[in-house]
Amino acid sequence: MKPTLLLVEEPGPVRELQVLALESQGWLVTALADLPAAITLLHAEPAHVLVVSAGLLKAGPVGQEALGQALALSGAVPRVMAFPAEQEGLRNLTLPGLGFLDRPLSLGSLVEGVRQALPPEVRDAEVAVQPTVLVADDDPVSRKLLQLHLVPLRFEVLMAGDGMTALALAKRRSPDVVLADALMPGMDGFRLCLALRQDPRLSRVPVILTHTVVPDELDLRMAHNVGANGFVRRTQEGDELVGVLLHELRAGAPAHVAPLMDLGTEDHLYRMVRQLERRVGLLEQAERTAREGEARFRLVVNGSYDGVWDWDLRRQTLYWSPRLLEMLGLRPEDFAGTYEAFKELIHPEDRPDVLAALAAHLERGAPYDVSYRLRHVTGGYRSCVSRGKAMRDAQGRAVRMAGIIGDVTEQLRMYRETQEAVRARDEFLSVAAHELRTPLAALRLRVQGAQGVLRAGVASAPERLERALEAADRQVQRLADLVESLLDVSQLQGGAPRLHLEEVDLASVVRDVVARSEDAAARVGCRLVVQPLVPTSGRWDMARLSQVVTHLLSNAMKFGPGKPVEVALESGPDSATLVVTDHGIGISPGRVDGLFRRFERAVPVRHYGGLGLGLYRLRRIVEAHGGEVSVNSTPGEGATFRVRLPRAGPPAARA
């Protein structure tokens, strides 16, 4: 027997989504707009659950007795969708089995709340096979959020971390709907959708593209061209995405099947620049999220308390809960349980303010809400916040006072780290904007110059056009490098970089990178001095090692222009060490510790460009190989970077 539900809610998009979510579980749902109609229907037909909006429950001349009789007759369990403040005024209703669904109410919470209200014999009965949803997203956090949104709906969820894996999984399992991140390294959501549309077995599977920002006109046009059913912004709440998914499951087919696409060079360059702009938009959104996190943190500091205390002013005894004692590393026998013992634990600098606040509350009823430091058994101090309220006798005299104390030491540390992260992000956004504008402006000037030569019809047009195209190609390559850096860092956030391990001669890799870097070194007046390189083979990723050597040489030339850069390779029986030395500005001791962190740099932004990502990527690549990187530097005398790599490869590969 299928569960039957009555949903009493105002007509509109919200109710439509609620009906879709409930019907997706195989339940029979009747949606009504007023409670009298629901009472009439309950008298005529039985139902298992009545779900009603708090506003409609209070509106209209509906008697409590009539509703109670209808519920008793049909056996329906009432569930009221209400905010906490509304629930207080409705708890006096004498309705059989009354319960509440807390608003704001997501679709998943609605489904789970109704499921718990169903009679056990109905809830535990066998249900129809649920749809299969394939989620393709390279961000593990986004995949987890989508899974949490879909868990209450009891759908079968398949997860893929990239487009190629998702395509292979779809060919094996044939999902009912696909949710794909539009911006993934390798095969992105657009190309995944196009590949599905070109497969006869999968061409009619609904595909919904997602992204963390609102899709623009280019996104929507590309989604239409590849045959996607929709393009939805991905949020923490997830109701919009779940609603589109439910609509497509009901429709059961894509809007159209797209033909083969052939993106030209101009379109490809335009898409690449747009992806860069969207990446910067993501970083700006991350900055806003961090600032919102600061505000939420302040609320947590004000509302999260760990220990309870109770002060009996008549007996002059002070009780501390076990959690409060544990917070300071104390055992029950270590605390005397008196007001004087409490005073001794307060930091001497904070003691006058705390005692004054206590006196003001006991004498005049002023609020007691203070921050101070309490001594830990180890000798250090913990930052705490405390609130309390006095109980008074008939004459208004305080006879007892109780309150709570919370340890916010860790929260304050996190707050300081958050401030530092926001500072680093602000700095990064400024540098990223500059780095993006520079090649775009140069590229535009070259293109405009080439157009002018063509219009003028000068005799030297071919030579001038060739020079302009060479310069434009360099700017396009610079943009491509920026895209690669941002996408690579995005992937590194989700875990260690993927390695293609093979037998590699590190000496050969170093020679190739040095040869490619000769022109760049000549432009800044650097001479690359390579010590004799002996063949040094190991089980490594050649492309990743090439990135490591390139980062080190670029770094050395950037901070030591006009001076030689020395490259050496030390080969041992079990490991190989690459040594790159420059004679530039060097690194101050205070900057060394944070040198390999994301967005960090050892010099002021206004003097040197770059995104602050090169050494971060280098460290992650070296660590993925099981190696380590170190730096020795003296300000004004240059720096020496040493990269040690085990020749047997990463520990996981050896195992």
C-alpha positions in Angstrom: 0.0 0.0 0.0 1.4 3.4 -1.0 1.6 6.1 1.6 -1.0 8.8 1.1 -0.2 12.4 2.1 -2.2 15.7 2.3 -0.1 18.8 1.8 -1.8 22.1 2.8 0.3 25.0 1.5 -0.1 28.2 -0.4 0.0 27.6 -4.2 3.2 28.6 -5.9 6.7 27.3 -6.9 7.6 26.2 -3.4 4.5 23.9 -3.2 5.2 22.5 -6.6 8.8 21.5 -5.6 7.4 20.0 -2.3 5.0 17.9 -4.3 7.7 16.8 -6.7 10.0 15.8 -3.8 7.3 13.8 -2.0 6.0 12.1 -5.2 9.6 11.1 -6.0 9.4 8.6 -3.1 6.4 6.8 -4.7 3.9 8.5 -2.3 0.4 9.7 -3.3 0.3 13.4 -2.6 -2.8 15.7 -2.7 -2.0 19.4 -2.5 -4.6 21.8 -1.1 -4.7 25.5 -0.5 -6.8 25.7 2.7 -7.4 23.6 5.8 -11.2 23.3 5.6 -10.8 21.5 2.3 -8.3 19.2 3.9 -10.7 18.4 6.8 -13.5 17.6 4.3 -11.1 15.3 2.4 -10.0 13.6 5.6 -13.6 12.7 6.4 -14.0 11.1 2.9 -10.7 9.4 2.4 -8.1 8.2 4.9 -4.5 9.5 4.8 -1.3 8.6 6.6 0.2 12.1 7.1 -1.2 15.7 7.0 1.5 18.3 6.3 0.2 21.9 6.9 1.8 25.3 6.9 1.7 27.1 10.2 0.2 30.2 8.5 -2.7 28.2 7.1 -3.3 26.3 10.3 -3.9 29.6 12.1 -5.9 31.3 9.3 -9.6 31.0 8.9 -12.5 29.9 11.2 -11.3 26.3 11.5 -12.2 24.8 14.8 -9.6 22.8 16.7 -12.2 20.2 17.5 -13.2 19.7 13.9 -9.6 19.2 12.9 -9.0 16.8 15.8 -12.1 14.7 14.8 -10.9 14.5 11.2 -7.5 13.4 12.2 -8.9 10.7 14.6 -11.3 9.4 11.9 -8.6 9.1 9.2 -5.7 8.2 11.5 -3.5 10.8 9.8 -0.5 12.1 11.7 -0.3 15.9 11.7 3.0 17.7 10.9 3.2 21.5 11.0 5.8 23.4 9.0 6.7 26.3 11.3 9.5 28.5 12.5 10.6 28.1 16.1 8.9 31.3 17.2 5.6 30.0 15.6 5.9 26.7 17.3 5.6 28.2 20.8 2.1 29.5 20.0 1.0 26.2 18.5 2.1 23.7 21.2 -1.2 24.2 23.1 -3.1 22.6 20.3 -4.6 19.3 21.5 -4.1 17.4 18.2 -3.3 13.6 18.2 0.3 13.0 17.3 1.1 16.7 16.7 4.7 17.3 15.5 6.7 20.1 13.8 8.9 20.4 10.8 11.4 23.2 11.5 11.5 26.0 9.0 13.5 27.1 6.9 12.7 23.6 5.5 14.7 22.1 2.7 13.2 19.5 0.3 15.3 16.8 1.9 14.3 17.7 5.4 10.6 17.7 4.3 10.9 14.2 2.8 12.8 12.8 5.8 10.3 14.4 8.3 7.3 12.9 6.5 9.1 9.5 6.3 9.5 9.5 10.1 5.9 10.4 10.6 4.6 7.5 8.5 3.4 4.4 10.4 6.2 1.8 10.8 4.4 -0.8 8.7 4.0 1.6 5.8 7.5 3.2 6.1 9.2 -0.2 6.2 7.2 -1.6 3.3 9.1 -2.3 0.1 9.4 0.8 -2.1 9.9 1.1 -5.9 13.4 1.2 -7.4 14.7 4.8 -7.0 16.4 6.7 -9.8 20.2 6.6 -10.3 21.9 10.0 -10.2 25.5 10.4 -11.5 27.4 13.3 -10.0 30.6 14.5 -11.8 32.6 17.1 -9.9 36.3 17.5 -9.3 35.8 19.2 -5.9 35.3 16.6 -3.1 33.5 19.2 -0.9 30.9 19.9 -3.7 30.4 16.1 -4.2 29.8 15.6 -0.5 27.3 18.5 -0.4 25.4 17.1 -3.4 25.3 13.7 -1.8 23.9 15.2 1.5 21.1 16.9 -0.5 20.2 13.6 -2.2 20.5 11.2 0.7 17.0 12.0 2.2 15.5 11.3 -1.2 17.0 7.8 -1.1 18.2 8.0 -4.7 21.1 5.8 -5.8 24.1 8.3 -6.2 27.2 7.5 -8.3 30.2 9.7 -7.8 32.9 10.7 -10.3 35.8 13.0 -9.7 36.3 14.0 -13.4 34.5 14.0 -16.7 36.3 10.9 -18.2 35.5 8.8 -15.2 31.9 10.0 -15.3 31.6 9.1 -19.0 32.9 5.6 -18.4 30.6 5.1 -15.4 27.6 6.3 -17.4 28.3 3.8 -20.1 28.4 1.0 -17.5 25.4 2.0 -15.4 23.2 4.1 -17.6 22.0 6.7 -15.0 18.6 8.4 -15.0 20.1 11.9 -14.7 23.6 13.4 -14.7 24.8 16.4 -12.6 28.1 17.7 -14.0 30.3 20.6 -12.9 30.7 22.9 -15.9 34.3 23.7 -15.0 36.5 20.6 -14.5 40.1 20.0 -15.6 40.4 17.8 -18.7 36.9 16.9 -19.8 34.6 19.6 -18.4 30.8 19.4 -18.0 30.2 20.9 -21.5 32.2 18.2 -23.2 30.9 15.5 -21.0 27.3 16.5 -22.0 28.3 16.5 -25.6 29.8 13.0 -25.3 26.7 11.7 -23.7 24.5 13.2 -26.5 26.6 11.5 -29.1 26.2 8.1 -27.5 22.9 6.4 -28.8 22.3 4.7 -25.5 22.8 7.8 -23.4 21.6 10.5 -25.7 18.3 11.0 -23.9 19.7 11.0 -20.3 18.9 14.4 -18.8 22.1 16.4 -18.0 22.2 19.3 -15.6 25.3 21.5 -15.6 26.2 23.1 -12.3 28.6 25.9 -11.1 29.2 27.9 -8.0 28.4 31.2 -9.7 25.4 32.4 -11.6 25.7 31.3 -15.2 26.1 34.1 -17.7 24.9 34.4 -21.3 28.0 32.5 -22.7 27.4 29.7 -20.2 23.8 29.3 -21.1 24.5 29.4 -24.9 27.2 26.8 -24.6 24.9 24.6 -22.4 22.2 24.9 -25.1 24.6 24.0 -27.9 25.8 20.8 -26.2 22.3 19.7 -25.4 22.2 20.2 -21.6 18.8 20.3 -19.9 19.7 23.1 -17.6 22.5 25.2 -16.0 22.0 25.7 -12.3 24.0 27.6 -9.7 25.3 25.2 -6.9 24.5 26.5 -3.4 24.8 25.1 0.1 21.0 24.9 0.4 20.7 22.9 -2.8 16.9 23.2 -3.2 17.1 24.9 -6.6 19.4 22.1 -8.0 17.2 19.3 -6.4 14.1 21.0 -7.9 15.6 21.0 -11.4 16.7 17.4 -11.0 13.2 16.4 -10.0 11.6 18.2 -12.9 14.0 16.5 -15.4 13.3 13.1 -13.8 9.6 13.6 -14.4 10.2 14.9 -18.0 12.5 12.1 -18.7 14.2 13.4 -21.9 16.6 16.2 -23.0 15.3 19.3 -24.7 17.2 18.4 -27.9 20.1 16.4 -29.2 23.0 18.6 -30.2 25.0 18.0 -33.4 28.8 17.6 -33.4 30.6 20.8 -32.5 33.9 22.1 -33.9 35.1 25.0 -31.8 37.4 27.3 -33.7 40.6 28.9 -32.4 38.9 32.2 -31.8 36.0 30.6 -29.9 38.5 28.5 -27.9 40.5 31.6 -26.9 37.3 33.4 -26.0 36.2 30.4 -23.8 39.6 30.3 -22.2 39.5 34.0 -21.2 36.0 33.6 -19.9 37.0 30.6 -17.8 39.8 32.8 -16.3 37.3 35.5 -15.5 35.0 32.9 -13.8 38.0 31.6 -11.8 38.6 35.1 -10.5 34.9 35.4 -9.7 35.2 32.2 -7.7 38.1 33.7 -5.7 36.1 36.8 -5.1 33.2 34.7 -3.9 35.6 32.8 -1.6 36.7 36.2 -0.1 33.0 37.0 0.6 32.5 33.6 2.1 35.6 34.1 4.4 34.2 37.5 5.6 30.8 35.9 6.3 32.7 33.2 8.2 34.2 35.9 10.4 30.7 37.1 11.3 29.5 33.6 12.0 32.6 33.0 14.1 31.6 36.0 16.3 28.2 34.4 16.9 29.9 31.1 17.8 32.2 32.9 20.3 29.1 34.5 21.9 27.1 31.3 22.0 29.4 28.3 22.6 30.1 27.7 26.3 31.6 24.6 27.7 31.4 24.8 31.5 28.7 25.5 34.2 29.2 27.2 37.5 26.9 27.7 40.5 27.7 30.1 43.3 25.8 29.9 46.6 26.3 33.3 48.2 24.7 32.2 51.5 27.0 29.3 52.1 29.9 30.8 50.1 30.4 27.7 48.0 31.2 27.6 44.3 30.4 24.6 42.1 32.3 24.0 38.9 31.1 21.3 36.5 33.6 18.6 35.5 33.9 20.0 31.9 34.9 23.4 33.4 37.5 21.7 35.6 38.8 19.7 32.6 39.1 22.9 30.6 41.8 24.1 33.0 43.4 20.7 33.5 42.1 20.5 37.1 40.9 17.5 39.1 37.9 18.0 41.5 40.3 17.8 44.5 42.5 20.6 43.0 39.7 23.2 43.2 38.7 24.4 46.6 35.2 25.4 45.5 35.3 28.9 46.9 35.1 32.4 45.5 38.7 33.1 46.6 39.9 30.0 44.6 38.1 31.4 41.5 39.8 34.8 41.9 43.2 33.2 42.1 42.7 31.6 38.7 41.9 34.9 37.0 44.8 36.7 35.2 46.0 39.6 37.4 45.4 42.1 34.6 41.8 40.9 34.1 40.9 40.5 37.8 39.7 44.1 38.6 37.3 44.2 35.6 35.8 40.8 36.4 35.2 41.6 40.1 33.7 45.0 39.2 31.3 43.3 36.7 30.3 40.8 39.4 29.7 43.6 41.9 27.6 45.6 39.4 25.4 42.7 38.7 24.8 41.7 42.3 24.2 45.3 43.5 22.4 46.9 40.5 21.4 44.0 38.2 23.8 45.1 35.4 24.4 42.4 32.8 27.2 40.0 33.7 29.0 39.3 30.4 32.7 39.4 30.6 35.9 38.1 28.9 39.0 37.1 30.8 41.8 34.7 31.0 41.9 31.7 33.4 45.1 30.0 34.5 45.6 26.4 33.2 47.3 23.8 35.4 50.3 23.9 33.1 50.9 27.6 33.9 49.5 29.1 30.7 46.2 31.0 30.4 43.0 30.1 28.5 40.9 32.8 26.9 37.3 32.5 28.3 33.9 34.2 28.1 31.4 34.1 30.8 27.8 35.0 31.5 25.7 34.7 34.6 22.5 35.7 36.3 21.7 36.1 40.0 18.7 34.6 41.8 17.2 37.0 44.4 15.0 36.6 47.5 11.8 38.5 48.3 13.7 41.5 49.4 15.7 41.7 46.1 19.0 40.4 47.6 21.1 38.1 45.6 21.3 34.7 47.2 22.6 32.6 44.3 24.2 33.1 41.0 24.8 30.7 38.2 26.3 30.9 34.7 28.5 29.4 32.1 32.1 29.8 31.0 33.4 28.9 27.6 36.9 28.4 26.4 37.4 30.4 23.2 41.2 30.1 23.0 41.0 27.9 19.8 38.3 30.2 18.3 40.5 33.2 18.8 43.4 31.4 17.1 41.1 30.5 14.2 39.9 34.1 14.0 43.5 35.4 13.7 44.2 32.7 11.1 41.1 33.7 9.2 42.1 37.4 9.2 45.5 36.4 7.9 43.9 34.2 5.2 41.6 37.1 4.2 44.6 39.3 3.9 46.4 36.8 1.7 43.3 36.4 -0.5 42.9 40.1 -0.9 46.5 40.4 -2.0 46.1 37.5 -4.3 43.0 38.9 -6.0 44.8 42.2 -6.6 47.8 40.4 -8.2 45.6 38.0 -10.2 43.6 40.9 -11.7 46.9 42.6 -12.7 48.3 39.4 -14.1 45.2 38.8 -16.2 44.9 42.4 -17.5 48.5 42.6 -18.6 48.5 39.8 -21.3 45.0 40.7 -22.4 45.9 44.3 -23.0 49.1 43.3 -24.9 47.1 40.8 -27.0 44.5 43.4 -27.8 47.2 45.9 -28.9 48.9 43.4 -31.1 45.6 42.4 -32.8 44.6 46.1 -33.3 48.1 46.7 -34.8 47.7 43.8 -37.2 44.3 45.1 -38.3 45.8 48.5 -38.9 48.6 47.0 -41.1 46.0 45.1 -43.1 43.9 48.1 -43.7 46.8 50.3 -44.7 48.1 47.7 -47.2 51.8 48.6 -46.6 54.5 46.7 -48.4 56.1 45.3 -45.2 52.7 43.9 -44.0 53.8 40.2 -44.0 56.8 40.8 -41.8 55.0 43.1 -39.4 52.1 40.7 -39.2 54.5 37.8 -38.5 56.0 39.8 -35.6 52.6 40.8 -34.3 51.4 37.1 -34.4 54.5 36.0 -32.6 53.9 38.5 -29.8 50.2 37.6 -29.7 51.2 33.9 -29.4 53.4 34.7 -26.4 50.5 36.5 -24.7 48.1 33.6 -25.4 50.7 31.2 -23.9 50.9 33.4 -20.9 47.2 33.2 -20.5 47.2 29.5 -21.0 49.9 29.2 -18.2 47.7 31.2 -15.9 44.7 29.0 -16.6 46.9 25.9 -16.0 48.1 27.3 -12.7 44.7 28.1 -11.4 43.2 24.7 -12.5 46.2 22.8 -11.1 45.9 24.6 -7.7 42.1 23.9 -7.7 42.9 20.2 -8.2 45.7 20.2 -5.5 43.2 21.5 -3.0 41.2 18.3 -3.3 44.2 16.0 -2.7 47.7 15.1 -3.9 48.4 15.6 -7.7 48.0 12.6 -9.9 51.3 11.1 -11.0 52.1 9.1 -14.2 55.1 7.2 -12.9 57.7 5.8 -15.3 61.5 5.4 -15.5 62.8 9.0 -16.0 66.3 10.4 -16.4 66.3 13.6 -14.2 69.4 14.8 -15.9 67.6 14.7 -19.3 64.7 16.6 -17.9 67.0 19.3 -16.5 68.7 19.7 -19.8 65.4 20.1 -21.7 64.1 22.7 -19.3 67.3 24.7 -19.3 67.3 24.7 -23.1 63.7 26.0 -23.2 64.6 28.7 -20.6 67.6 30.1 -22.5 65.5 32.8 -24.3 63.8 33.9 -21.1 67.1 34.0 -19.3 68.6 36.2 -22.0 65.8 38.7 -21.8 66.5 39.3 -18.1 70.3 39.1 -18.5 70.8 35.9 -16.6 73.4 33.2 -17.5 72.4 29.6 -16.8 75.4 27.7 -15.4 74.8 24.0 -15.5 77.2 21.7 -13.6 78.1 18.4 -15.3 75.0 16.2 -15.2 75.3 12.5 -14.8 72.4 10.2 -15.8 70.1 9.9 -12.8 67.1 7.7 -13.3 64.2 7.1 -11.0 60.5 6.3 -10.9 58.9 9.7 -11.4 56.4 11.7 -13.4 58.3 13.4 -16.2 55.8 16.2 -16.8 55.6 17.0 -13.1 59.4 17.1 -12.7 59.6 19.4 -15.7 57.2 21.8 -13.8 59.4 21.6 -10.7 62.6 22.5 -12.7 60.7 25.3 -14.6 59.4 26.8 -11.3 62.9 26.9 -9.8 64.5 28.5 -12.8 61.7 31.0 -13.3 62.0 31.9 -9.6 65.7 32.3 -9.8 65.6 34.5 -12.9 62.8 36.6 -11.5 64.5 37.5 -8.2 68.1 37.6 -9.6 68.0 39.4 -12.9 71.4 40.1 -14.5 73.1 37.5 -12.4 74.0 33.9 -13.0 71.8 31.0 -12.0 73.6 27.7 -11.1 72.0 24.3 -11.6 73.5 21.1 -10.2 72.3 17.5 -9.7 73.5 15.3 -6.9 73.0 11.6 -7.5 72.9 9.1 -4.6 72.2 5.4 -4.4 68.6 5.9 -3.1 67.8 9.5 -3.9 68.6 12.4 -6.3 68.9 16.0 -5.3 68.3 19.0 -7.6 70.1 22.2 -6.5 69.3 25.6 -8.0 71.2 28.6 -6.7 70.6 32.3 -7.6 72.5 35.4 -6.5 69.5 37.7 -6.2 67.8 39.6 -3.4 67.5 36.6 -1.1 64.8 35.8 1.5 64.4 37.3 4.9 64.3 34.7 7.8 60.8 35.7 8.8 59.5 34.8 5.3 61.0 31.4 4.9 58.4 29.4 6.9 55.5 30.6 4.8 57.3 30.5 1.5 55.7 27.3 0.2 52.1 28.2 1.3 49.4 29.1 -1.2 49.2 32.8 -2.2 52.3 33.5 -0.1 55.4 35.3 -1.5 58.7 36.5 0.0 58.6 40.0 -1.5 56.1 42.9 -1.6 53.5 42.5 -4.4 54.1 46.0 -5.8 57.7 45.2 -6.8 57.2 41.7 -8.3 54.4 40.0 -10.2 53.1 36.5 -10.0 50.2 34.7 -8.3 52.2 33.3 -5.4 51.3 29.7 -6.5 54.6 28.5 -8.1 56.4 27.3 -5.0 53.1 25.9 -3.5 52.6 23.8 -6.6 56.3 22.8 -6.5 56.0 21.6 -2.8 52.8 19.6 -3.5 54.4 17.8 -6.5 57.6 17.0 -4.6 55.7 15.7 -1.6 53.5 13.5 -3.9 56.8 11.9 -5.1 57.7 11.2 -1.5 60.4 13.9 -1.5 61.1 17.2 0.2 62.1 20.7 -0.7 64.2 23.1 1.4 65.8 26.6 1.0 68.8 28.3 2.4 69.1 32.0 1.9 70.9 35.1 3.1 69.2 38.5 2.4 71.1 40.3 -0.4 73.2 37.2 -1.3 70.7 34.9 -3.1 69.0 31.7 -2.3 69.6 27.9 -2.8 66.7 25.6 -3.3 67.3 21.8 -2.8 64.7 19.2 -4.0 65.4 15.7 -2.8 63.5 12.9 -4.6 63.6 9.1 -3.7 64.7 7.2 -6.8 62.2 4.4 -6.0 59.3 6.7 -6.3 56.5 7.6 -3.8 56.0 5.2 -0.8 52.6 4.2 -2.1 54.1 3.2 -5.5 56.9 1.2 -3.8 54.3 -0.6 -1.7 
